[in-house]
Amino acid sequence: MRLVRPTTAGLPLLYTTDRVYAPPVPDPLVAAAIARIVREVKPDVIHAHNWIVNSALPLRRYLDVPIVVTLHDYSHVCATKRMMFMGELVCSGPALSRCIRCTRNHYSGVVGPLTFAANRGGTRRRDRAVDRYLAVSNAVARLNRLDSGRIPYEVVPNFIPDELIGAEPGGPPDGLVSDGYLVFVGDLSLDKGIGALLGAYERLPDHRPPLLVVGRRTADSPSYFPPGVILSEPRAHAEIMRAFAHASFAVLPSTWHDPCPTVVLEAMASGTPVISTPMGGIADMITGGREGVLVPPADPVALHDAIEHLLADGTRRARMGTAAKERAKEFTASRVVPRIEEVYREVVRASLR
């Protein structure tokens, strides 16, 4: 594996988060590194993810190598990649005035409008050079408007290791008992639904079970947590799986179009029902009433009702847990990776015609 630092890594004023700003245009250092790798390896296929493909596109001028792109977010049409207007509201789709305003809010200074303009041009360049798009969920395909483009695409989700299915995770977290607590795992941000969850939890009776909240604080994290909430910093993966496996159920109520949240799959692989929302890729994972319960996003009343009803029905929880584990098998490496390999074979065969 080779680590390549983009040109923008030396320009920290371009970005406002702990992630390096990677613009939707070819990066000279990244493009040169990809060219060296292609000359050395002579691949049959180039498989890129999100905006890094922009640095591979110049290679199509002198190399006849098919390019496959996996879209893990909405960056094909959205310069902020999240399809959220002003970082708070779910966006209805690209529009010039709203996109300029939104990107100016998301990025610092003039970087936002420039990123928007560059990505609009990048969309056209990608559509001319890419041989196949892979979207990690139906929502990613739909909101990136792949169905209206000329490039073939398939929905191929993220995957989890096969060994997560049926793994023996050990006992419940310290101080908790099996089937005696609820669990939330994720950033403590409003778009992950923590606000709605806390509002719903506080409406439960005083004898409510503990709610284990595991995640990283963000700028919009709540400052108040109701009695009964056990707040934890991020934990090791094995501990997370233990927490899922012994919970009565997981509550993961994203309020944005979460593209393909692995945390939902991990809960399901543990045989744990999930209360969530039909947002983004979650709708591909959970059928309401089968593997879990789906409620409207940002609705603490509906979320409270779903939690209360599922707490009262152990038989239903057991049935959903079994269905969740069975459904999670469809998202394991042994099921998903062969689908990606078949795409490779198809684009190579097409390039030889």
N, C-alpha and C positions, 0 to 999 in steps of 0.2 A: 504494500500500500504506500502511496506517495501523498504527502501533504503539500498542497500548493497554496500559498498565501496570495490572495488577489491584490491588484494594485491599490485598491481602496483601503486595504488594511493599514496603510501608512497615512491615511487621511481620516483620522477619527472624527473630525468635525462634520463629516458627512452623515454620521449616524448617531442616534440618541439612545440606543439600547446596548446591551452587552454582546450583541451579535454584529459581526462585520457587515457593513453595507455592501451588498453585491448588486450592482445595477443591471437592468435588463438589456445590456449591450455586451458585445465581446470584450472581455478583459484581456489586455495584451499578455500579462504573465500567465494567466490560466490558459489562454489559447495556445501559447507557445509550449506550455507543459503538455497539453493534450496532443499537440502535433508530434512532440518527441515520443510520447507513449505510443501513438498510432504507428509511427515509423518503426519502433522497436518491436511492438507486439503483433502488428498487422492483423487487427481483429476482423472478424466477419461482421460484427455489429457494434455500433456505439450505443450504449444505453445510458442516457443522461436523466437527471432528475431536476425538475423545475428550471430556474433561470440559468443554471450552469450550462445548459444546452446552448445558450447564446454564444458562448466561447468556442463551441464545437462547430457551429454552422459554417464558418469560413473554410473548414476542411472540405466541404462538399464541392468546392471549386476545383479541386485537383485530386480528390479521392472518391472512388465509387464505393463508399461504405454506408450501408443503411443506418439510419438513426432512429432509435426508439426513445420516446420521452415518457417518463412517468410523472404525472401531475399529482402532487400530494396536497395541493392547496388550490387557490383560485388565481394564481399569478399569471395565467395565460391571458386573462382579461382584466384583472384587478391589480393595480400598482401597489396596493398595500397587502395583497395576497389573501385577505380575510373576508372579503365581501361584507364588510361592516361599515356603515356610513358613520363617519366621525368617531369611529372606534366604539360606538355604543349601540346603534340600531342595525338590524339586519338589512343589508342593501338589496334593492330590487334589481340592480344591474347597472352597467356602465352608462354614464351620461356626462357630457363634457363639463358642464358647470359644477355638478356635484363631485365629480372625480377630482377636479382641480382643487376644490375646497377641502375635500377629504384628505388628499395626499399632502396638501400644505399643512394640515393638522397632524398628520401621521409622521412626516419627516421634517427635518429642520430646514428653515430658510427656503431657498428656491429649489432645494433638492426634490421636494414633492412634485411640483408641476413638471420638472425635468424628467423625473422618473415616470410619471404618467405618459408624457409624450414619447419617451424612449420605448416604453412597453407597448404602446399602440403600434409603433413601427415594428417592434420585435415580434408581435403577434403575426403580422404579415410575413416577416422573414421566416419565422418558425413554420408557418403553414406551407411555405414554398419548399422547405428543405427536409422536414420531418417525414418519415415513412409510416410511422404508427404512433398514436398516442395511447397510453395506458392511464386510466383514471382510477384512483383508489376507492372511489365510490360513485354511485349513480349521481349523487349531488354534485360531486366534483366535475363529472362529465357534463351535466346539465348546465350548471352555473358558469362553466368555462365555454359553454356554447359549442361543444364539440359536435353535437348532433346537427348543427347548421353549417359545418365546415366540410371541406372536400377530403380531408385526411381520415382514413379509417381509424377507429378507436375501439378499445375494449375496456370494460370495467374489471380491473384486477386488484383486489384489496391488499392492504398490508397483511402480513401474516405473523403468526406466533409460533414458537418452537413446539413441535409435536409433544415433547415431554411434559408440557404444562398440563395436558389433558390427563387427568387421573393421577397427578403427582401427589405424593404424601408430604404436605408442607410442615408437619409438626403441629404442636398445640396452638391455641389462640394466643393473641398478644397478652402480655403481662397485665393482670388485673381484670381481664375480661373472660367471659365464658362462652362456649359454643352456642350459637343461635340465641345470643343474649345481647347483641348490640348491632348497630347499623354502621356502615362505613362509607366514607367519601374519600377518594384519592384524586388529586389534581391540584393545579394552581388554585390558590384561594382568591380567584378573580370572579368578577361578575359574569363574564362570558362563560365561565365553567358552571355557573348556576349556584355559587355558594350563597349569594344573598337570598335567593328563593328558598334554598334548602334550610337556612337558618330560620327564615320566617315560618316555614312549614313546621319545622321541628319545635319551635317555641309554642306553637298552637297545640301540640300534643299534651295529654294529661301529665301531671307532675310525676307519675310513676313510669314515665317513658323510659325506654332502654337507653343506654349511653350511645352517643354518636361519635365515632372515632373519625376525626378529620385529619388527613395526612396530606401535606402539601406545602408548597413554597408561597410565601407572602409576596404580594404584588402591590403596585401603587394603589389599586382600588380594593384591596382586601378590607373586610369589615374590621372595625375596632372592637365590636361587642360580640361575644359568643354566649348564648344562653346556657344556663345551668344544665349539666348533663353532657356537654360537648367536651371531648378529650382532644385537645389540640396537639398535633405532633408535627415536628419538622419532617422533611422527606426521609424515608427509610430505605434500607437496602431492598432490592427486588424480592429476595426470599421472604423478608418480613412482610412486604406488601401482599404476597401470595398467601401467606399465613392469615393475614387480616381478612382477605377476601374469603378464604375457604371456610372460616368459622363464623362469619357474619350471618345474621338473619337474612340480610340482603344488602346490596350496594345501592347507593343513591348517587347518580352521576347525571345531574340535570342540566346539561349544556344549554345555553341560550343562543348560541351562534351555530353556524353551519359547520360543526366540527367535522373535518373531512373524513377521517377514518380512525377514531380514537382507540388506540391499542388497549387502553386501560379498561374499556368496556369488554373487549375480548378476553382479557386476563381474568376479569371477574367471572365471566361466563365459563371460561375453562376450568375455574375452580368449582363449578357446580353451584354457583350463587346466582339467584335471580337479580335482575337489575331494574330499578325504577329510573327512567330516563325520559328524554324528549325525542320526538321524531325529527331531529335536526341533523342535517348533513348525512354522514355515513352511518349514523346510528340506526336510521331507518332500514338500512341493508342488513343490520345485525339482529335486530329485535323486532319480532312481530308482537304487537301489544296483546297481552293475555296469554302468550305462549312461553316465551323465554323471560318475560318480565312485564312491566307496565310502562306505557308511554303516556306522558301528560303534556299539556301545552307548555312552551317555554316561559320562564319568568312568571309563573303563576303559583304562588305559595299556597293558595287555597286548594287548588287541584292537587298539588304535590302532597299537602297534608292529608287529604282524603285518601290518596293512593297509599301513602305510608301506613295510615291507620288501618285500612282494610287489609293490607298484606300482613301487618303485624298480627291481626286477629285470625289469620287462616294459615296454620302451619301446614296443612295438607296441600294447599295451593302453593305455598313456598317450595315444598319438596318437589312437587310436580314441575314447577317452573325451573328449579335448579337442575333437574335431570334434563329438561329440554334445552336449557342454556348450554350445558356441557356438550350435548349432542350437536347443537348448532355451531359451537365454537370449532368443532372438527373441520368444518368447511373453510376455516381461516387458518389452518395450520400449514407449515412449510411444505409438507408432503402433498397437500392438495393444491396450493397456489403456485409453487415454483414450477411444476410441469407446465402450467398454463403460460408462464413467462417464456419458458424454453420453446414452447410451440410457436409463440410469436416470433422469436428469433428465427426459427426454421422458415416461417412463412415469408418474412421480409428478405431473407437471404435468397429463397427460391425466386421471389419476385424480381430481385436485382439481377439474377442470372438470365432472365428471359430476354 
